């Protein structure tokens, strides 16, 4: 399983907004990271995200997640924000 650092950031932010204790956030983030490959957000990821955003009209944040998935060879992206069975860049 691959997870973008962007997704971990957004997840942590939601937990912070819901006033989850810092230690609990750290524990769950650590557990996720131990069981997956955490893909960094690089300059190339940002460039791809901007291209995807422009072409597909997704939000920048969603485009960043899509770009990371594509860079890491993911064939399936689990998200609530995209259409089922939608294909992006082949």
mmCIF file as gemmi writes it, N, C-alpha and C atoms, coordinates in Angstrom:
data_model
loop_
_atom_site.group_PDB
_atom_site.id
_atom_site.type_symbol
_atom_site.label_atom_id
_atom_site.label_alt_id
_atom_site.label_comp_id
_atom_site.label_asym_id
_atom_site.label_entity_id
_atom_site.label_seq_id
_atom_site.pdbx_PDB_ins_code
_atom_site.Cartn_x
_atom_site.Cartn_y
_atom_site.Cartn_z
_atom_site.occupancy
_atom_site.B_iso_or_equiv
_atom_site.pdbx_formal_charge
_atom_site.auth_seq_id
_atom_site.auth_asym_id
_atom_site.pdbx_PDB_model_num
ATOM 1 N N . UNK Axp A 1 ? 0.859 -1.175 0 1 0 ? 1 A 1
ATOM 2 C CA . UNK Axp A 1 ? 0 0 0 1 0 ? 1 A 1
ATOM 3 C C . UNK Axp A 1 ? 0.903 1.235 0 1 0 ? 1 A 1
ATOM 4 N N . UNK Axp A 2 ? 0.528 2.204 -0.797 1 0 ? 2 A 1
ATOM 5 C CA . UNK Axp A 2 ? 1.241 3.477 -0.874 1 0 ? 2 A 1
ATOM 6 C C . UNK Axp A 2 ? 0.311 4.564 -0.352 1 0 ? 2 A 1
ATOM 7 N N . UNK Axp A 3 ? 0.861 5.446 0.475 1 0 ? 3 A 1
ATOM 8 C CA . UNK Axp A 3 ? 0.089 6.583 0.96 1 0 ? 3 A 1
ATOM 9 C C . UNK Axp A 3 ? 0.94 7.834 0.785 1 0 ? 3 A 1
ATOM 10 N N . UNK Axp A 4 ? 0.338 8.859 0.256 1 0 ? 4 A 1
ATOM 11 C CA . UNK Axp A 4 ? 1.044 10.109 0.034 1 0 ? 4 A 1
ATOM 12 C C . UNK Axp A 4 ? 1.25 10.844 1.356 1 0 ? 4 A 1
ATOM 13 N N . UNK Axp A 5 ? 2.386 11.49 1.488 1 0 ? 5 A 1
ATOM 14 C CA . UNK Axp A 5 ? 2.619 12.347 2.653 1 0 ? 5 A 1
ATOM 15 C C . UNK Axp A 5 ? 1.521 13.396 2.748 1 0 ? 5 A 1
ATOM 16 N N . UNK Axp A 6 ? 0.986 13.812 1.604 1 0 ? 6 A 1
ATOM 17 C CA . UNK Axp A 6 ? -0.128 14.764 1.574 1 0 ? 6 A 1
ATOM 18 C C . UNK Axp A 6 ? -1.348 14.203 2.3 1 0 ? 6 A 1
ATOM 19 N N . UNK Axp A 7 ? -1.632 12.932 2.094 1 0 ? 7 A 1
ATOM 20 C CA . UNK Axp A 7 ? -2.777 12.298 2.747 1 0 ? 7 A 1
ATOM 21 C C . UNK Axp A 7 ? -2.548 12.234 4.258 1 0 ? 7 A 1
ATOM 22 N N . UNK Axp A 8 ? -1.346 11.891 4.66 1 0 ? 8 A 1
ATOM 23 C CA . UNK Axp A 8 ? -1.043 11.863 6.092 1 0 ? 8 A 1
ATOM 24 C C . UNK Axp A 8 ? -1.196 13.25 6.713 1 0 ? 8 A 1
ATOM 25 N N . UNK Axp A 9 ? -0.767 14.272 5.996 1 0 ? 9 A 1
ATOM 26 C CA . UNK Axp A 9 ? -0.923 15.644 6.493 1 0 ? 9 A 1
ATOM 27 C C . UNK Axp A 9 ? -2.396 16.009 6.657 1 0 ? 9 A 1
ATOM 28 N N . UNK Axp A 10 ? -3.192 15.703 5.661 1 0 ? 10 A 1
ATOM 29 C CA . UNK Axp A 10 ? -4.615 16.03 5.727 1 0 ? 10 A 1
ATOM 30 C C . UNK Axp A 10 ? -5.308 15.236 6.837 1 0 ? 10 A 1
ATOM 31 N N . UNK Axp A 11 ? -4.944 13.974 6.987 1 0 ? 11 A 1
ATOM 32 C CA . UNK Axp A 11 ? -5.52 13.135 8.033 1 0 ? 11 A 1
ATOM 33 C C . UNK Axp A 11 ? -5.172 13.682 9.42 1 0 ? 11 A 1
ATOM 34 N N . UNK Axp A 12 ? -3.911 14.018 9.623 1 0 ? 12 A 1
ATOM 35 C CA . UNK Axp A 12 ? -3.485 14.588 10.906 1 0 ? 12 A 1
ATOM 36 C C . UNK Axp A 12 ? -4.219 15.896 11.188 1 0 ? 12 A 1
ATOM 37 N N . UNK Axp A 13 ? -4.398 16.705 10.168 1 0 ? 13 A 1
ATOM 38 C CA . UNK Axp A 13 ? -5.088 17.982 10.341 1 0 ? 13 A 1
ATOM 39 C C . UNK Axp A 13 ? -6.54 17.773 10.787 1 0 ? 13 A 1
ATOM 40 N N . UNK Axp A 14 ? -7.208 16.794 10.218 1 0 ? 14 A 1
ATOM 41 C CA . UNK Axp A 14 ? -8.589 16.48 10.625 1 0 ? 14 A 1
ATOM 42 C C . UNK Axp A 14 ? -8.617 16.041 12.089 1 0 ? 14 A 1
ATOM 43 N N . UNK Axp A 15 ? -7.663 15.195 12.467 1 0 ? 15 A 1
ATOM 44 C CA . UNK Axp A 15 ? -7.618 14.736 13.855 1 0 ? 15 A 1
ATOM 45 C C . UNK Axp A 15 ? -7.351 15.894 14.814 1 0 ? 15 A 1
ATOM 46 N N . UNK Axp A 16 ? -6.49 16.807 14.411 1 0 ? 16 A 1
ATOM 47 C CA . UNK Axp A 16 ? -6.195 17.988 15.232 1 0 ? 16 A 1
ATOM 48 C C . UNK Axp A 16 ? -7.45 18.839 15.392 1 0 ? 16 A 1
ATOM 49 N N . UNK Axp A 17 ? -8.172 19.044 14.299 1 0 ? 17 A 1
ATOM 50 C CA . UNK Axp A 17 ? -9.408 19.831 14.368 1 0 ? 17 A 1
ATOM 51 C C . UNK Axp A 17 ? -10.435 19.198 15.297 1 0 ? 17 A 1
ATOM 52 N N . UNK Axp A 18 ? -10.409 17.867 15.388 1 0 ? 18 A 1
ATOM 53 C CA . UNK Axp A 18 ? -11.327 17.15 16.275 1 0 ? 18 A 1
ATOM 54 C C . UNK Axp A 18 ? -10.734 16.967 17.677 1 0 ? 18 A 1
ATOM 55 N N . UNK Axp A 19 ? -9.669 17.678 17.936 1 0 ? 19 A 1
ATOM 56 C CA . UNK Axp A 19 ? -9.024 17.72 19.263 1 0 ? 19 A 1
ATOM 57 C C . UNK Axp A 19 ? -8.56 16.353 19.77 1 0 ? 19 A 1
ATOM 58 N N . UNK Axp A 20 ? -8.101 15.529 18.849 1 0 ? 20 A 1
ATOM 59 C CA . UNK Axp A 20 ? -7.507 14.255 19.238 1 0 ? 20 A 1
ATOM 60 C C . UNK Axp A 20 ? -6.139 14.563 19.854 1 0 ? 20 A 1
ATOM 61 N N . UNK Axp A 21 ? -5.796 13.866 20.903 1 0 ? 21 A 1
ATOM 62 C CA . UNK Axp A 21 ? -4.524 14.103 21.594 1 0 ? 21 A 1
ATOM 63 C C . UNK Axp A 21 ? -3.342 13.872 20.655 1 0 ? 21 A 1
ATOM 64 N N . UNK Axp A 22 ? -2.33 14.708 20.784 1 0 ? 22 A 1
ATOM 65 C CA . UNK Axp A 22 ? -1.144 14.617 19.919 1 0 ? 22 A 1
ATOM 66 C C . UNK Axp A 22 ? -0.522 13.226 19.934 1 0 ? 22 A 1
ATOM 67 N N . UNK Axp A 23 ? -0.434 12.621 21.116 1 0 ? 23 A 1
ATOM 68 C CA . UNK Axp A 23 ? 0.167 11.29 21.207 1 0 ? 23 A 1
ATOM 69 C C . UNK Axp A 23 ? -0.653 10.261 20.44 1 0 ? 23 A 1
ATOM 70 N N . UNK Axp A 24 ? -1.962 10.387 20.457 1 0 ? 24 A 1
ATOM 71 C CA . UNK Axp A 24 ? -2.816 9.464 19.705 1 0 ? 24 A 1
ATOM 72 C C . UNK Axp A 24 ? -2.66 9.67 18.203 1 0 ? 24 A 1
ATOM 73 N N . UNK Axp A 25 ? -2.535 10.919 17.8 1 0 ? 25 A 1
ATOM 74 C CA . UNK Axp A 25 ? -2.296 11.208 16.368 1 0 ? 25 A 1
ATOM 75 C C . UNK Axp A 25 ? -0.975 10.586 15.949 1 0 ? 25 A 1
ATOM 76 N N . UNK Axp A 26 ? 0.056 10.768 16.755 1 0 ? 26 A 1
ATOM 77 C CA . UNK Axp A 26 ? 1.37 10.205 16.434 1 0 ? 26 A 1
ATOM 78 C C . UNK Axp A 26 ? 1.306 8.686 16.323 1 0 ? 26 A 1
ATOM 79 N N . UNK Axp A 27 ? 0.6 8.055 17.237 1 0 ? 27 A 1
ATOM 80 C CA . UNK Axp A 27 ? 0.495 6.59 17.219 1 0 ? 27 A 1
ATOM 81 C C . UNK Axp A 27 ? -0.188 6.08 15.956 1 0 ? 27 A 1
ATOM 82 N N . UNK Axp A 28 ? -1.281 6.726 15.561 1 0 ? 28 A 1
ATOM 83 C CA . UNK Axp A 28 ? -1.997 6.26 14.37 1 0 ? 28 A 1
ATOM 84 C C . UNK Axp A 28 ? -1.198 6.559 13.101 1 0 ? 28 A 1
ATOM 85 N N . UNK Axp A 29 ? -0.535 7.701 13.044 1 0 ? 29 A 1
ATOM 86 C CA . UNK Axp A 29 ? 0.299 8.024 11.875 1 0 ? 29 A 1
ATOM 87 C C . UNK Axp A 29 ? 1.457 7.022 11.781 1 0 ? 29 A 1
ATOM 88 N N . UNK Axp A 30 ? 2.077 6.717 12.92 1 0 ? 30 A 1
ATOM 89 C CA . UNK Axp A 30 ? 3.157 5.732 12.932 1 0 ? 30 A 1
ATOM 90 C C . UNK Axp A 30 ? 2.672 4.37 12.452 1 0 ? 30 A 1
ATOM 91 N N . UNK Axp A 31 ? 1.484 3.954 12.896 1 0 ? 31 A 1
ATOM 92 C CA . UNK Axp A 31 ? 0.934 2.657 12.492 1 0 ? 31 A 1
ATOM 93 C C . UNK Axp A 31 ? 0.681 2.617 10.985 1 0 ? 31 A 1
ATOM 94 N N . UNK Axp A 32 ? 0.163 3.699 10.447 1 0 ? 32 A 1
ATOM 95 C CA . UNK Axp A 32 ? -0.068 3.755 8.997 1 0 ? 32 A 1
ATOM 96 C C . UNK Axp A 32 ? 1.258 3.664 8.256 1 0 ? 32 A 1
ATOM 97 N N . UNK Axp A 33 ? 2.238 4.433 8.701 1 0 ? 33 A 1
ATOM 98 C CA . UNK Axp A 33 ? 3.541 4.474 8.029 1 0 ? 33 A 1
ATOM 99 C C . UNK Axp A 33 ? 4.266 3.131 8.096 1 0 ? 33 A 1
ATOM 100 N N . UNK Axp A 34 ? 4.097 2.42 9.204 1 0 ? 34 A 1
ATOM 101 C CA . UNK Axp A 34 ? 4.75 1.113 9.349 1 0 ? 34 A 1
ATOM 102 C C . UNK Axp A 34 ? 4.184 0.076 8.39 1 0 ? 34 A 1
ATOM 103 N N . UNK Axp A 35 ? 2.958 0.269 7.948 1 0 ? 35 A 1
ATOM 104 C CA . UNK Axp A 35 ? 2.289 -0.716 7.104 1 0 ? 35 A 1
ATOM 105 C C . UNK Axp A 35 ? 2.106 -0.263 5.669 1 0 ? 35 A 1
ATOM 106 N N . UNK Axp A 36 ? 2.824 0.764 5.268 1 0 ? 36 A 1
ATOM 107 C CA . UNK Axp A 36 ? 2.709 1.261 3.897 1 0 ? 36 A 1
ATOM 108 C C . UNK Axp A 36 ? 3.968 2.007 3.502 1 0 ? 36 A 1
ATOM 109 N N . UNK Axp A 37 ? 4.064 2.286 2.227 1 0 ? 37 A 1
ATOM 110 C CA . UNK Axp A 37 ? 5.132 3.134 1.71 1 0 ? 37 A 1
ATOM 111 C C . UNK Axp A 37 ? 4.611 4.559 1.726 1 0 ? 37 A 1
ATOM 112 N N . UNK Axp A 38 ? 5.286 5.447 2.425 1 0 ? 38 A 1
ATOM 113 C CA . UNK Axp A 38 ? 4.879 6.843 2.46 1 0 ? 38 A 1
ATOM 114 C C . UNK Axp A 38 ? 5.615 7.564 1.318 1 0 ? 38 A 1
ATOM 115 N N . UNK Axp A 39 ? 4.838 8.027 0.347 1 0 ? 39 A 1
ATOM 116 C CA . UNK Axp A 39 ? 5.405 8.691 -0.832 1 0 ? 39 A 1
ATOM 117 C C . UNK Axp A 39 ? 5.584 10.176 -0.547 1 0 ? 39 A 1
ATOM 118 N N . UNK Axp A 40 ? 6.797 10.685 -0.702 1 0 ? 40 A 1
ATOM 119 C CA . UNK Axp A 40 ? 7.023 12.11 -0.461 1 0 ? 40 A 1
ATOM 120 C C . UNK Axp A 40 ? 6.404 12.966 -1.556 1 0 ? 40 A 1
ATOM 121 N N . UNK Axp A 41 ? 6.174 14.209 -1.225 1 0 ? 41 A 1
ATOM 122 C CA . UNK Axp A 41 ? 5.706 15.183 -2.215 1 0 ? 41 A 1
ATOM 123 C C . UNK Axp A 41 ? 6.937 15.947 -2.689 1 0 ? 41 A 1
ATOM 124 N N . UNK Axp A 42 ? 7.314 15.728 -3.923 1 0 ? 42 A 1
ATOM 125 C CA . UNK Axp A 42 ? 8.499 16.365 -4.492 1 0 ? 42 A 1
ATOM 126 C C . UNK Axp A 42 ? 8.098 17.506 -5.429 1 0 ? 42 A 1
ATOM 127 N N . UNK Axp A 43 ? 9.09 18.208 -5.92 1 0 ? 43 A 1
ATOM 128 C CA . UNK Axp A 43 ? 8.835 19.255 -6.909 1 0 ? 43 A 1
ATOM 129 C C . UNK Axp A 43 ? 8.148 18.659 -8.141 1 0 ? 43 A 1
ATOM 130 N N . UNK Axp A 44 ? 8.587 17.47 -8.533 1 0 ? 44 A 1
ATOM 131 C CA . UNK Axp A 44 ? 7.979 16.788 -9.683 1 0 ? 44 A 1
ATOM 132 C C . UNK Axp A 44 ? 6.508 16.471 -9.41 1 0 ? 44 A 1
ATOM 133 N N . UNK Axp A 45 ? 6.206 16.054 -8.172 1 0 ? 45 A 1
ATOM 134 C CA . UNK Axp A 45 ? 4.819 15.777 -7.793 1 0 ? 45 A 1
ATOM 135 C C . UNK Axp A 45 ? 3.964 17.023 -7.938 1 0 ? 45 A 1
ATOM 136 N N . UNK Axp A 46 ? 4.492 18.154 -7.496 1 0 ? 46 A 1
ATOM 137 C CA . UNK Axp A 46 ? 3.77 19.428 -7.605 1 0 ? 46 A 1
ATOM 138 C C . UNK Axp A 46 ? 3.535 19.78 -9.07 1 0 ? 46 A 1
ATOM 139 N N . UNK Axp A 47 ? 4.549 19.616 -9.9 1 0 ? 47 A 1
ATOM 140 C CA . UNK Axp A 47 ? 4.385 19.905 -11.339 1 0 ? 47 A 1
ATOM 141 C C . UNK Axp A 47 ? 3.295 19.027 -11.943 1 0 ? 47 A 1
ATOM 142 N N . UNK Axp A 48 ? 3.34 17.738 -11.644 1 0 ? 48 A 1
ATOM 143 C CA . UNK Axp A 48 ? 2.317 16.825 -12.162 1 0 ? 48 A 1
ATOM 144 C C . UNK Axp A 48 ? 0.934 17.193 -11.643 1 0 ? 48 A 1
ATOM 145 N N . UNK Axp A 49 ? 0.85 17.564 -10.374 1 0 ? 49 A 1
ATOM 146 C CA . UNK Axp A 49 ? -0.438 17.945 -9.786 1 0 ? 49 A 1
ATOM 147 C C . UNK Axp A 49 ? -1.036 19.147 -10.508 1 0 ? 49 A 1
ATOM 148 N N . UNK Axp A 50 ? -0.218 20.112 -10.833 1 0 ? 50 A 1
ATOM 149 C CA . UNK Axp A 50 ? -0.726 21.294 -11.542 1 0 ? 50 A 1
ATOM 150 C C . UNK Axp A 50 ? -1.216 20.935 -12.943 1 0 ? 50 A 1
ATOM 151 N N . UNK Axp A 51 ? -0.511 20.003 -13.593 1 0 ? 51 A 1
ATOM 152 C CA . UNK Axp A 51 ? -0.939 19.53 -14.922 1 0 ? 51 A 1
ATOM 153 C C . UNK Axp A 51 ? -2.274 18.791 -14.814 1 0 ? 51 A 1
ATOM 154 N N . UNK Axp A 52 ? -2.399 17.925 -13.825 1 0 ? 52 A 1
ATOM 155 C CA . UNK Axp A 52 ? -3.632 17.161 -13.616 1 0 ? 52 A 1
ATOM 156 C C . UNK Axp A 52 ? -4.783 18.102 -13.284 1 0 ? 52 A 1
ATOM 157 N N . UNK Axp A 53 ? -4.54 19.058 -12.406 1 0 ? 53 A 1
ATOM 158 C CA . UNK Axp A 53 ? -5.562 20.037 -12.035 1 0 ? 53 A 1
ATOM 159 C C . UNK Axp A 53 ? -6.088 20.77 -13.265 1 0 ? 53 A 1
ATOM 160 N N . UNK Axp A 54 ? -5.177 21.203 -14.103 1 0 ? 54 A 1
ATOM 161 C CA . UNK Axp A 54 ? -5.558 21.948 -15.302 1 0 ? 54 A 1
ATOM 162 C C . UNK Axp A 54 ? -6.351 21.081 -16.279 1 0 ? 54 A 1
ATOM 163 N N . UNK Axp A 55 ? -5.898 19.854 -16.468 1 0 ? 55 A 1
ATOM 164 C CA . UNK Axp A 55 ? -6.544 18.975 -17.45 1 0 ? 55 A 1
ATOM 165 C C . UNK Axp A 55 ? -7.879 18.435 -16.966 1 0 ? 55 A 1
ATOM 166 N N . UNK Axp A 56 ? -7.97 18.024 -15.704 1 0 ? 56 A 1
ATOM 167 C CA . UNK Axp A 56 ? -9.142 17.323 -15.2 1 0 ? 56 A 1
ATOM 168 C C . UNK Axp A 56 ? -10.047 18.189 -14.332 1 0 ? 56 A 1
ATOM 169 N N . UNK Axp A 57 ? -9.6 19.384 -14.008 1 0 ? 57 A 1
ATOM 170 C CA . UNK Axp A 57 ? -10.392 20.315 -13.191 1 0 ? 57 A 1
ATOM 171 C C . UNK Axp A 57 ? -10.656 19.808 -11.773 1 0 ? 57 A 1
ATOM 172 N N . UNK Axp A 58 ? -9.722 19.018 -11.231 1 0 ? 58 A 1
ATOM 173 C CA . UNK Axp A 58 ? -9.804 18.602 -9.839 1 0 ? 58 A 1
ATOM 174 C C . UNK Axp A 58 ? -9.256 19.714 -8.962 1 0 ? 58 A 1
ATOM 175 N N . UNK Axp A 59 ? -9.525 19.632 -7.665 1 0 ? 59 A 1
ATOM 176 C CA . UNK Axp A 59 ? -8.893 20.576 -6.743 1 0 ? 59 A 1
ATOM 177 C C . UNK Axp A 59 ? -7.387 20.293 -6.734 1 0 ? 59 A 1
ATOM 178 N N . UNK Axp A 60 ? -6.623 21.279 -6.306 1 0 ? 60 A 1
ATOM 179 C CA . UNK Axp A 60 ? -5.176 21.084 -6.242 1 0 ? 60 A 1
ATOM 180 C C . UNK Axp A 60 ? -4.825 19.954 -5.269 1 0 ? 60 A 1
ATOM 181 N N . UNK Axp A 61 ? -5.472 19.912 -4.126 1 0 ? 61 A 1
ATOM 182 C CA . UNK Axp A 61 ? -5.171 18.875 -3.131 1 0 ? 61 A 1
ATOM 183 C C . UNK Axp A 61 ? -5.449 17.484 -3.687 1 0 ? 61 A 1
ATOM 184 N N . UNK Axp A 62 ? -6.573 17.305 -4.365 1 0 ? 62 A 1
ATOM 185 C CA . UNK Axp A 62 ? -6.873 16.011 -4.981 1 0 ? 62 A 1
ATOM 186 C C . UNK Axp A 62 ? -5.862 15.699 -6.082 1 0 ? 62 A 1
ATOM 187 N N . UNK Axp A 63 ? -5.498 16.701 -6.848 1 0 ? 63 A 1
ATOM 188 C CA . UNK Axp A 63 ? -4.522 16.51 -7.922 1 0 ? 63 A 1
ATOM 189 C C . UNK Axp A 63 ? -3.165 16.087 -7.377 1 0 ? 63 A 1
ATOM 190 N N . UNK Axp A 64 ? -2.794 16.61 -6.234 1 0 ? 64 A 1
ATOM 191 C CA . UNK Axp A 64 ? -1.535 16.234 -5.599 1 0 ? 64 A 1
ATOM 192 C C . UNK Axp A 64 ? -1.556 14.756 -5.18 1 0 ? 64 A 1
ATOM 193 N N . UNK Axp A 65 ? -2.664 14.31 -4.681 1 0 ? 65 A 1
ATOM 194 C CA . UNK Axp A 65 ? -2.815 12.902 -4.296 1 0 ? 65 A 1
ATOM 195 C C . UNK Axp A 65 ? -2.782 12.008 -5.534 1 0 ? 65 A 1
ATOM 196 N N . UNK Axp A 66 ? -3.455 12.419 -6.589 1 0 ? 66 A 1
ATOM 197 C CA . UNK Axp A 66 ? -3.464 11.662 -7.843 1 0 ? 66 A 1
ATOM 198 C C . UNK Axp A 66 ? -2.065 11.598 -8.429 1 0 ? 66 A 1
ATOM 199 N N . UNK Axp A 67 ? -1.371 12.727 -8.449 1 0 ? 67 A 1
ATOM 200 C CA . UNK Axp A 67 ? -0.011 12.77 -8.987 1 0 ? 67 A 1
ATOM 201 C C . UNK Axp A 67 ? 0.903 11.824 -8.226 1 0 ? 67 A 1
ATOM 202 N N . UNK Axp A 68 ? 0.781 11.808 -6.927 1 0 ? 68 A 1
ATOM 203 C CA . UNK Axp A 68 ? 1.597 10.914 -6.103 1 0 ? 68 A 1
ATOM 204 C C . UNK Axp A 68 ? 1.277 9.451 -6.412 1 0 ? 68 A 1
ATOM 205 N N . UNK Axp A 69 ? 0.008 9.149 -6.56 1 0 ? 69 A 1
ATOM 206 C CA . UNK Axp A 69 ? -0.388 7.771 -6.896 1 0 ? 69 A 1
ATOM 207 C C . UNK Axp A 69 ? 0.197 7.353 -8.242 1 0 ? 69 A 1
ATOM 208 N N . UNK Axp A 70 ? 0.109 8.226 -9.228 1 0 ? 70 A 1
ATOM 209 C CA . UNK Axp A 70 ? 0.654 7.919 -10.552 1 0 ? 70 A 1
ATOM 210 C C . UNK Axp A 70 ? 2.166 7.732 -10.5 1 0 ? 70 A 1
ATOM 211 N N . UNK Axp A 71 ? 2.858 8.603 -9.769 1 0 ? 71 A 1
ATOM 212 C CA . UNK Axp A 71 ? 4.317 8.511 -9.664 1 0 ? 71 A 1
ATOM 213 C C . UNK Axp A 71 ? 4.753 7.194 -9.036 1 0 ? 71 A 1
ATOM 214 N N . UNK Axp A 72 ? 3.924 6.651 -8.177 1 0 ? 72 A 1
ATOM 215 C CA . UNK Axp A 72 ? 4.279 5.434 -7.462 1 0 ? 72 A 1
ATOM 216 C C . UNK Axp A 72 ? 3.681 4.175 -8.079 1 0 ? 72 A 1
ATOM 217 N N . UNK Axp A 73 ? 3.144 4.313 -9.292 1 0 ? 73 A 1
ATOM 218 C CA . UNK Axp A 73 ? 2.66 3.157 -10.037 1 0 ? 73 A 1
ATOM 219 C C . UNK Axp A 73 ? 1.388 2.542 -9.496 1 0 ? 73 A 1
ATOM 220 N N . UNK Axp A 74 ? 0.622 3.306 -8.751 1 0 ? 74 A 1
ATOM 221 C CA . UNK Axp A 74 ? -0.636 2.786 -8.208 1 0 ? 74 A 1
ATOM 222 C C . UNK Axp A 74 ? -1.654 2.613 -9.331 1 0 ? 74 A 1
ATOM 223 N N . UNK Axp A 75 ? -2.36 1.516 -9.302 1 0 ? 75 A 1
ATOM 224 C CA . UNK Axp A 75 ? -3.394 1.272 -10.31 1 0 ? 75 A 1
ATOM 225 C C . UNK Axp A 75 ? -4.787 1.511 -9.749 1 0 ? 75 A 1
ATOM 226 N N . UNK Axp A 76 ? -4.891 1.565 -8.431 1 0 ? 76 A 1
ATOM 227 C CA . UNK Axp A 76 ? -6.171 1.841 -7.772 1 0 ? 76 A 1
ATOM 228 C C . UNK Axp A 76 ? -5.95 2.921 -6.724 1 0 ? 76 A 1
ATOM 229 N N . UNK Axp A 77 ? -6.834 3.896 -6.711 1 0 ? 77 A 1
ATOM 230 C CA . UNK Axp A 77 ? -6.784 4.972 -5.722 1 0 ? 77 A 1
ATOM 231 C C . UNK Axp A 77 ? -8.11 4.981 -4.977 1 0 ? 77 A 1
ATOM 232 N N . UNK Axp A 78 ? -8.04 4.761 -3.691 1 0 ? 78 A 1
ATOM 233 C CA . UNK Axp A 78 ? -9.245 4.779 -2.874 1 0 ? 78 A 1
ATOM 234 C C . UNK Axp A 78 ? -9.476 6.203 -2.371 1 0 ? 78 A 1
ATOM 235 N N . UNK Axp A 79 ? -10.607 6.774 -2.766 1 0 ? 79 A 1
ATOM 236 C CA . UNK Axp A 79 ? -10.937 8.137 -2.372 1 0 ? 79 A 1
ATOM 237 C C . UNK Axp A 79 ? -12.44 8.329 -2.474 1 0 ? 79 A 1
ATOM 238 N N . UNK Axp A 80 ? -12.934 9.276 -1.726 1 0 ? 80 A 1
ATOM 239 C CA . UNK Axp A 80 ? -14.36 9.592 -1.824 1 0 ? 80 A 1
ATOM 240 C C . UNK Axp A 80 ? -14.613 10.719 -2.818 1 0 ? 80 A 1
ATOM 241 N N . UNK Axp A 81 ? -13.55 11.298 -3.347 1 0 ? 81 A 1
ATOM 242 C CA . UNK Axp A 81 ? -13.683 12.515 -4.143 1 0 ? 81 A 1
ATOM 243 C C . UNK Axp A 81 ? -13.718 12.311 -5.653 1 0 ? 81 A 1
ATOM 244 N N . UNK Axp A 82 ? -13.465 11.104 -6.135 1 0 ? 82 A 1
ATOM 245 C CA . UNK Axp A 82 ? -13.438 10.868 -7.573 1 0 ? 82 A 1
ATOM 246 C C . UNK Axp A 82 ? -14.52 9.875 -7.959 1 0 ? 82 A 1
ATOM 247 N N . UNK Axp A 83 ? -14.8 9.823 -9.252 1 0 ? 83 A 1
ATOM 248 C CA . UNK Axp A 83 ? -15.821 8.911 -9.745 1 0 ? 83 A 1
ATOM 249 C C . UNK Axp A 83 ? -15.302 7.476 -9.756 1 0 ? 83 A 1
ATOM 250 N N . UNK Axp A 84 ? -16.172 6.533 -9.464 1 0 ? 84 A 1
ATOM 251 C CA . UNK Axp A 84 ? -15.815 5.122 -9.488 1 0 ? 84 A 1
ATOM 252 C C . UNK Axp A 84 ? -15.345 4.723 -10.879 1 0 ? 84 A 1
ATOM 253 N N . UNK Axp A 85 ? -14.247 3.98 -10.947 1 0 ? 85 A 1
ATOM 254 C CA . UNK Axp A 85 ? -13.673 3.471 -12.194 1 0 ? 85 A 1
ATOM 255 C C . UNK Axp A 85 ? -13.139 4.56 -13.119 1 0 ? 85 A 1
ATOM 256 N N . UNK Axp A 86 ? -12.957 5.76 -12.611 1 0 ? 86 A 1
ATOM 257 C CA . UNK Axp A 86 ? -12.386 6.821 -13.439 1 0 ? 86 A 1
ATOM 258 C C . UNK Axp A 86 ? -10.912 6.52 -13.713 1 0 ? 86 A 1
ATOM 259 N N . UNK Axp A 87 ? -10.483 6.718 -14.951 1 0 ? 87 A 1
ATOM 260 C CA . UNK Axp A 87 ? -9.104 6.466 -15.353 1 0 ? 87 A 1
ATOM 261 C C . UNK Axp A 87 ? -8.437 7.795 -15.663 1 0 ? 87 A 1
ATOM 262 N N . UNK Axp A 88 ? -7.273 8.005 -15.07 1 0 ? 88 A 1
ATOM 263 C CA . UNK Axp A 88 ? -6.529 9.248 -15.271 1 0 ? 88 A 1
ATOM 264 C C . UNK Axp A 88 ? -5.147 8.897 -15.796 1 0 ? 88 A 1
ATOM 265 N N . UNK Axp A 89 ? -4.777 9.474 -16.912 1 0 ? 89 A 1
ATOM 266 C CA . UNK Axp A 89 ? -3.474 9.238 -17.53 1 0 ? 89 A 1
ATOM 267 C C . UNK Axp A 89 ? -3.193 7.758 -17.744 1 0 ? 89 A 1
ATOM 268 N N . UNK Axp A 90 ? -4.19 7.047 -18.216 1 0 ? 90 A 1
ATOM 269 C CA . UNK Axp A 90 ? -4.046 5.645 -18.553 1 0 ? 90 A 1
ATOM 270 C C . UNK Axp A 90 ? -4.084 4.749 -17.353 1 0 ? 90 A 1
